[in-house]
Amino acid sequence: MSALWTLADMAKAMRADIGGAPADAITGISIDTRTIAKGEAFFALTDVRDGHDFVEAALAAGAGVAVVARDKRDRFPADAPLLIVDEVLDGLRHLARAARERTDAKIVAVTGSVGKTGTKEALRLALSADGATHASVASYNNHWGVPLSLARCPADVKYAIFEIGMNHAGEITPLTKMVRPHVAIVTTVEPVHLEYFGSVEKIADAKAEIFLGLEPGGAAVINRDNGQYERLKAAAQAAGVGRIVSFGEHESCEARLVRFALRADTSCVHADILGNEVHYKLGAPGRHLINNSLAVLAAVSLMGADLALAALALAKLRAPTGRGARFVLRVNGGTALLIDESYNANPASMGAAIALLGQADVGKLPNGSSGRRIAVLGDMLELGADGAALHRALAAELEAAHVDLVYCSGPLMHSLWEALPSGRRGGYAGTAAELEPAVLGAVRPGDAVMVKGSFGSRMAPIVKALEQTFAGSPAPEADAGA
């Protein structure tokens, strides 16, 4: 494997002292001893746990060097292969800035209340069709995830994609100034983290911080159909952004949705992207993905990549684990569909997931009846004083999607439970763990089951239990051909 960094370049960028005899060629960067590969640099970050407790394990697993804090140097043997810095996270940030300085890649950054990771993955597909592309893994979008993703960027890629998130005002500014994107996308602004902001307008202001890091001549790509569009546009203009591109259905959009067709496992789209008529298919279903694909193709065009190849590549789009991944369950001689939306939840993403369940095909049974659409929902957190009302409001969305049964867990979801008609009530429990047996006992052949809740609601174990109990396997890929 070729070197990502030389030891000398890393030491210089991080202002580090060298201890022992580390490898001269560093093949990658890791913060996890469970997945570290031979020759990688292990950064002993202190977050939930102190990474210095895992340095010995990292070196035993083949790490080429460990990056440690100066005040903890004495914990390791004199000949241990180390890079010694004043503070490990600051060292990672210094390395990230050096990575940005050395690359000529065209860079796009993505933020938004909903859809950051899905849009990043769609960009990865679309841009990879035109040239070597680097993108942050998983949802590495916070104060350590962004510099880690940037420090991992090879010097010779053509494109790079970074996801930037936040929970509080002021968090995006230092991250976007580190990434210095050529294109900045705001997918949407929704009532997420209301507990910390108090209003959607303040959330919009925090998301708009992404424009502060745009390179001169860069472009802002903003959702025209969102209620905060004008506020975001004004913020971009105040930041000195000269090119503002809107996307959506609005007739004024430069990346405009002309028409679309929703299917159970894919979508067909006709769009006008900066004056270019494009017909394409998405390999994953959902109305929300269609809108974000407009932003993706707008960014592709703005960065000079091949628009036709990018549009064609979107047929390979797949929903990731926890964000719409689909599994076939084997139930009593038949099958059921499981839609895993368990990674996180807020009112906007919950509405999108419920709509997705409404699109899902249910099976026809030998007795002539049909399977049911079943929603298994956990609390949406960080909504502040509006939490109960926002949970109750889901009742109308469940009705519109023709969901047959709803299983709820958590104190906030009790507000939804009380708002449901008796015929739609499947079961309620105080926690996801307590709800799990009822869900497992309810699934029948032909059903479509969607599981969703905030990360803290712990809905993912229900997904795992369904997979294990009913021998779940990934659903066949959609036919994205003509």
Stockholm file with secondary structure:
# STOCKHOLM 1.0

chainA/1-482         MSALWTLADMAKAMRADIGGAPADAITGISIDTRTIAKGEAFFALTDVRDGHDFVEAALAAGAGVAVVARDKRDRFPADAPLLIVDEVLDGLRHLARAARERTDAKIVAVTGSVGKTGTKEALRLALSADGATHASVASYNNHWGVPLSLARCPADVKYAIFEIGMNHAGEITPLTKMVRPHVAIVTTVEPVHLEYFGSVEKIADAKAEIFLGLEPGGAAVINRDNGQYERLKAAAQAAGVGRIVSFGEHESCEARLVRFALRADTSCVHADILGNEVHYKLGAPGRHLINNSLAVLAAVSLMGADLALAALALAKLRAPTGRGARFVLRVNGGTALLIDESYNANPASMGAAIALLGQADVGKLPNGSSGRRIAVLGDMLELGADGAALHRALAAELEAAHVDLVYCSGPLMHSLWEALPSGRRGGYAGTAAELEPAVLGAVRPGDAVMVKGSFGSRMAPIVKALEQTFAGSPAPEADAGA
#=GR chainA/1-482 SS CCCSEEHHHHHHHHTCEEESCCCSEECCEESCTTTCCTTCEEECCBSSSBGGGGHHHHHHTTCSEEEEEGGGGGGSCTTSCEEEESCHHHHHHHHHHHHHHHCCCEEEEEECSSCHHHHHHHHHHHHHTTSCEEECCTTCCSTTHHHHHHHTCCTTCSEEEEECCCSSTTSHHHHHHHHCCSEEEECCCCSCSHHHHSSHHHHHHHHGGGGGGCCTTCEEEEETTSTTHHHHHHHHHHTTCCEEEEEESSTTCSEEEEEEEECSSCEEEEEEETTEEEEEEESSCCHHHHHHHHHHHHHHHHTTCCHHHHHHHGGGCCCCTTTTEEEEEEETTEEEEEEEETTCCCHHHHHHHHHHHHHSCCCBCTTSCBCCEEEEEECCCSCGGGHHHHHHTHHHHHHHTTCCEEEEESTTHHHHHHHSCGGGEEEEESSHHHHHHHHHHHCCTTCEEEEECCGGGCCHHHHHHHHHHTTCEECCCCCCCC
#=GC SS_cons         CCCSEEHHHHHHHHTCEEESCCCSEECCEESCTTTCCTTCEEECCBSSSBGGGGHHHHHHTTCSEEEEEGGGGGGSCTTSCEEEESCHHHHHHHHHHHHHHHCCCEEEEEECSSCHHHHHHHHHHHHHTTSCEEECCTTCCSTTHHHHHHHTCCTTCSEEEEECCCSSTTSHHHHHHHHCCSEEEECCCCSCSHHHHSSHHHHHHHHGGGGGGCCTTCEEEEETTSTTHHHHHHHHHHTTCCEEEEEESSTTCSEEEEEEEECSSCEEEEEEETTEEEEEEESSCCHHHHHHHHHHHHHHHHTTCCHHHHHHHGGGCCCCTTTTEEEEEEETTEEEEEEEETTCCCHHHHHHHHHHHHHSCCCBCTTSCBCCEEEEEECCCSCGGGHHHHHHTHHHHHHHTTCCEEEEESTTHHHHHHHSCGGGEEEEESSHHHHHHHHHHHCCTTCEEEEECCGGGCCHHHHHHHHHHTTCEECCCCCCCC
//
